[in-house]
Amino acid sequence: MDTDILHAVSQYAQEVLGNEGFRYASAVVANCKMLALQIEAEEEAAPAINTEALVLAAYLHDIAVVSSGFKDHHRKSAEMAVEFLKQQKAPSELVELVEQIILIHTTSVPEGERESVPIEGLILYDADKLGRLSGLAVVTSLIELGERYPHRAANSDLLAAVLRHIEERFIELYQSLHTQPARELARDKFNRTLAFLDGVIEHLSDATPV
């Protein structure tokens, strides 16, 4: 791995994303490395993983969010990543693979089509989603609801409906994971979060002040 390019990319990601965004990107990088190691160790037929491209893509996969928001951020992030890597004189093959990884990192690829896309893209998708399958994501979702509807009274019926929606989304995310190591890593957090949501929904009633 070219340490000069890696250092430049991580520094660039921190400058663009800010400290909070960079902490999240760094967590995704760590998840990518862990998943790649487990896949290579556990799956004999697994294709070779380009760890360098995977790590670079993990640092750069959300760099457009700050300026452009989340809508189609994978396309803009890929464009920005290609431009920056070319400035760093990264090999063209590496630049192309990083671009492909970022472009597919928001997509859950059906099992029958996974051989047609880079495995690094599947790993980045899973690494990105692992952080969204925990109780913290529930809190974040509720905060976002409050910010979106600051003047709306939150009664227990509304809260229960929101929690059911979050629960459905959690199930969809878990089922969309591509790799067995990711599903194994997420299983405990996923089950605990679902149990928490089920418990809160069960105990909500119209008489409960919120």
Sequence and secondary structure as in RCSB ss.txt:
>XXXX:A:sequence
MDTDILHAVSQYAQEVLGNEGFRYASAVVANCKMLALQIEAEEEAAPAINTEALVLAAYLHDIAVVSSGFKDHHR
KSAEMAVEFLKQQKAPSELVELVEQIILIHTTSVPEGERESVPIEGLILYDADKLGRLSGLAVVTSLIELGERYP
HRAANSDLLAAVLRHIEERFIELYQSLHTQPARELARDKFNRTLAFLDGVIEHLSDATPV
>XXXX:A:secstr
  HHHHHHHHHHHHHHHHHHHHHHHHHHHHHHHHHHHHHHHH TT     HHHHHHHHHHTTTTHHHH STTHHH
HHHHHHHHHHHHTT  HHHHHHHHHHHHHTT    GGGGGGS HHHHHHHHHHHHTTSSHHHHHHHHHHHHHHST
TS   HHHHHHHHHHHHHHHHHHHHH   HHHHHHHHHHHHHHHHHHHHHHHH  TT   
